[in-house]
């Protein structure tokens, strides 16, 4: 078992990926705030079982290839579930994006991401200390 296979680190990595993907979805909501009939989206937070595996229908994020010479992912493409019930105020054009809500979600997401990355780096430092390299 390598260090990267530890359940704690796997959970933290999955959580960081979720925050990155959520930030992308929230930015997309803001960028479409004037698009007629656009409905804002949000992601459902991942839940973990006692072993650190993702519980429910969610999986890890798949790598994205942005150029033909990038390496392909060997894992099947999976994504986080989306909360399709988000948004309750709709303008006459059919757009339901509330910019204040999106900014609050975005800042909360950023703070949570910073907390998770801090936990991840502290976990790595703790492991290095335990093996005498820290």
N, C-alpha and C positions, 0 to 999 in steps of 0.2 A: 504494500500500500504506500503510495507516495503521499507527500504532504498535501498535494492538491486534491487528493481524494477524501480528505477529512470532511465529515458531514458539516461541521461548523463553517468551514471555508466555502463549501458548496452552497450552503444556505445563504451566506453573505454575498457570494457571487451572483446567485439567482436574484437576490433582492436588488443588487446594484443594476443588473440587467433590466429588471422590471422598472426601476426608477428612470433609467435612460430611455426605455421605450415609452414610459408615461410622459416624460418631458417632450418627446417627439409628438405624441398625440395631442398634448396640451398646446404645443406650438402650432400644430395644424389647426386646432380649434380657433386660436387667435387669428391666424392668417386668413381664415375663412369667415371672419366675423361679419363681413358685408356680402357674403355669397348668399343669394336667395335660396331658400329651402334647405340650407345646411343645418344639420343637427350635430351638436357637439358630442364628442365621444370621450370615454374615460376607460381606464383599465381596471379590472378587478384585481385586488392585491393577492399575491400568491399566499397559499396556506401550506404549512409544512407539517409533516407527521413527526413522531418522536425520533425517527432515524435520520431526519433532515431531508427526506425526499419530498418533492412537491406533491401535495395531496390534491385530489380533484382532477380536472381535465386539463390543467395547464402544464406546460413543459418549459424547457429552456428556450431561449431565443436562438434562432438559427443565424449562422453567419451570413452576411450579405455580400454578394459579389458585385462590385461596382465597375469592374473591368474584366475583360476576357482572360487576362493573364494571371488573375488572382486564383489562389487555391480554392477548390470546391470543398464544401463541408461534407463530411461523411455521414453526419446525422440527418435524420429526416427533418424537414422544415416544420417547426411548431411555433406557436405564438401564444401570447397571453390572451386570456378571455377579455372581452370588452363589455363594459357596462353600457348597454344601449338605452337605458332608461334615463340617462343624464339629460339635464336641460328641461326646465319647466316653463320658461317664459319665451314666448314666440312672438316675433315682430310681424307686422302685416305682410312682409315679404316672405315669411316662413322661416326666417333665420332664428335659431334659438340660442345663439352664443351670448353669454353674459360675460363681458370682459372682466368685470370685477371678480367674479367667481373663478374665472380662468387664471387670473393673476394670483389669487389666494392659493389655488391648487398648485400653481407653478412654484410659488415661493415655499410652500410646505413640502413639496416634492424635493426641492433643492436642499432644504435643511435636512430632510430625512436621508437623502443620498449622502450628504456630508457626514452624518452620524454613522451610516453603514460603512462608508469608506474608512472612517476612523476606527471602527471596530475591526475591520478587516486588517488594517495595517498593525493595529495593536495585537491582534491574534498572531500575525506572522512574527512580530517582534517577540512575543511570548514563546513561540515555538523555537525561534533562534536562540533565545536565552536558555530554554530547556535543553537544547542540544549543545550548548556551550559556544555558540557562534555569535551571540548578541551582546 
